[in-house]
Amino acid sequence: MSLIDLITGNAGTQVAAQAENKFGIDKNQVIALLAVSAPLVISYLRKKSQEDDQEAEALNSALEKDHDGSILNNPAQAADRQQEGNSILDHVFGGQKGQVENQLSEKTGISMDKIGPILGMLAPLIMGYIGKEKQSNGVNSGGGLGDLLGGILGGAQSQAQAEPSNPLNDILGSVLGGGSSQSSGNPLNDILGSVLGGGGSQKQQQGGLGGLLGSILGGR
């Protein structure tokens, strides 16, 4: 199961529909948010696991204990696990969480009072996906997580570039373009910054995420 399958498949669309009902946010906006936040979370986790063996083992333990992928078969869990998702994001982004939420809010049009709770619903889904991929690839320790997460990002980038006509793939390809394979630097600058503003990248000249979102959200 690819990252794009997570975003556009049954699990992603069901959670987006839940968020639409709960927060009054168009589900296409939520899907677009998932398309950006999923690779961003994975990139941060990859960086943490590569730089700190203890972080890698803690992530491996959390995936085995709490994120076995069952949420993908029962996406209704997402709403009930929103608070857990908030804690996940606190750990993943640390002191940059507010900056991440602000950028995502500005570019998706989801208000700041709703962006955090919606991300809290998405986080257990993203972690469940990682946990399922961990099992599928036979990764049994923290030492293999960096390569696993890098493979997820690389596979998603290749798939997105192969099908650029799909606006969601276009978003994902832009998020991953050039940043995901670099272990140096801050992932927020490498990935989020280049797409959502800052840095003179060609993606920004194309309108960044705002322009891409417009293609599916009606010219935002």
N, C-alpha and C positions, 0 to 999 in steps of 0.2 A: 504494500500500500504506500503510494507516494504522498508527499506533503500536499500536492495539489488535489489528490483524491480526498484527503482529510477535509480540505477547505470547501471543495465543491460537491462532495458526496453527501450521503445521508446524515452522518453525524454532524458535520458542519452546518448543513442547512437546517437541521432540527434545532440545534442550539441557537442559531440565528433567529428562527421563528419564535423560540421561547423568549429571547431578548426583546424581540419586536413586541410581543404581547405584554411583557413585564414593564418595559421602559418606554414604549411608544416610539422606538427607533426603527426605521425601515430595515428589513432584514438584509437587503443588499448592502447597506452601510455596514452592518455587522459582519457580513461575509468579507467585505473589503478590509475591515479592521482585522479579521482573523488572518487574511492573506498577508498582512504586514506584521502583525504581532507574533505569529507562529515562528517565522524564521528569525525574528529578532530575539525571542525567548531562547530558541535553540542556539543561536549564535552566542548569547551571553553564557548559557550553560556550557557550551563547548569551551569557551575561553576560560571559565572558572575551572573546569575539569582538567584542562591542559596545564594550567598554571599552579594548581594546588592538588596534590594527591589526596589530601583529606576531603577536599570538596568533591573530588571524583568518587570517592568511596561513599560519602554521605549521599550523593545523588544516586548512586547505584542502589544503596539501601532503600532510599525513598521510593525508587521506581519498583523495586521488588515488593515492598510492603504495601504501598498505597496506590500504585499506578500500573496495574497489570493489563490495562487496555480494555477492561470490561465496560468502561464508560462509552466506548465506541459502539457497543451493542445496545446500550441503554443511555442515550444522550440526555434523557430527562434528569439524570443525576446532576447535570451541570448547575441547574438552578439551586439545588440543595447544597452544593459544594462551593458556592460563591465565596463564603468567608475563608474556606481553605485556599481557594484560588488567590484571594487577596494576600494571604500569608506567603504563598509561593512567589508572587510577584515582588513582595517586600524583599525576599531573599535574593531573587534573581537580579533585580535592578538596584537594590540598595538605595543609596542616596540619590540616584538618578531617576528614581521612579516618577517623581513629580515632573521632571523634564520630559521624560518619555510620554507620559500621559498628556502633557500640554501640547507637544508636537502632534500626537495622534489626534487629539481633539481638534486642533486647528485645521488639519488636513482632511479629516473625515467628516467634519461638521457635527460630530457628536459632542454634546456639551460636557464640560468638565465634571459636572455633578453626576453624569451617567457613564463617562468613559471608564472610570475605575471599576464600578460594579459590573459593567459588561466584560471588561478584561478579566475580572474575577471569575466570571462564568466560563470564559474561554480557556483560562489557565489549566484547569483539571483536564480538559479535553486535549490540550497540547501535550500535557504530561502523560496522559493515557496513551496517546499516539507514540510518544517516545518509548514508553514501557513496552508496548506491543512490538515495536521495531527491535528493541533490545532482546526480547525473547526470540523473535524470528531469526535474528542474526547470531544467536547463541553467545551473547556478551554476558559474562557472569561476574565481572569485576569492574571496578571503576577505571582500570587501566585501558579498557577498550572503548570507553565512552566517547573520547575525543574523536576517534576515527569514525565511530558510528554516527555521531552528530554531524561531522563533516560530510559524511556520505549522504545523509539525508538532505543537507543543504545543496550539495553538488548535484544530486539527482533531480531535485526540484528545479534548480537553475537550468539544467539541460532540457528538462521537459517543457519548461516555460518558454525557452528560446526556440524549441522545436514547433511550438504552436502559438506564435505571437498574436494570432487573430483573436484569441480569447482574451477579453479585457482583464479577467482575473489573472490569467497566466502572465499578461503584460505587466500587471502590478507586481506579481511575485518575481518575475524576471528582473524588474527594475530594482526591487529591494535587494535581491541577491547579487546583482551585477557588480562584480569587482570587489565586493566587501567580504563575502562569505568565506573565501579561500585564504584570507589573510588573517594570520593569528596575531600579528602585531597591531598596536594601536587600540583605540577604544571602539568596540563594536557600534556604539551609538554614533560615533563620528563616521566610521567606515560605511555603515549601512543606513541607519536612520537619517543621519545628517545629509548624506548625498542625495537621498530621495526626497526628504521633507524640507530641504532648504539648507543653505550653507554649503561651501565647497563649490567650485565652478564646474561641476560635472555636466556632461551632456544630458543626463537625465533631468537635471534642473532646467535646462534650456527647453526641454520638451514639456515643461509644466509640472514636473515631479509627480508626486502621488495625486496632487489636486487635479492635474490634467487627466490622469488616468482614471481617477474616480469619476470624473465628469462623463466619461464614455459609458459608464454603466449607471450613473446616478442622475443622468439628465442634465449635463452641462453645468455642474456645480461651479 
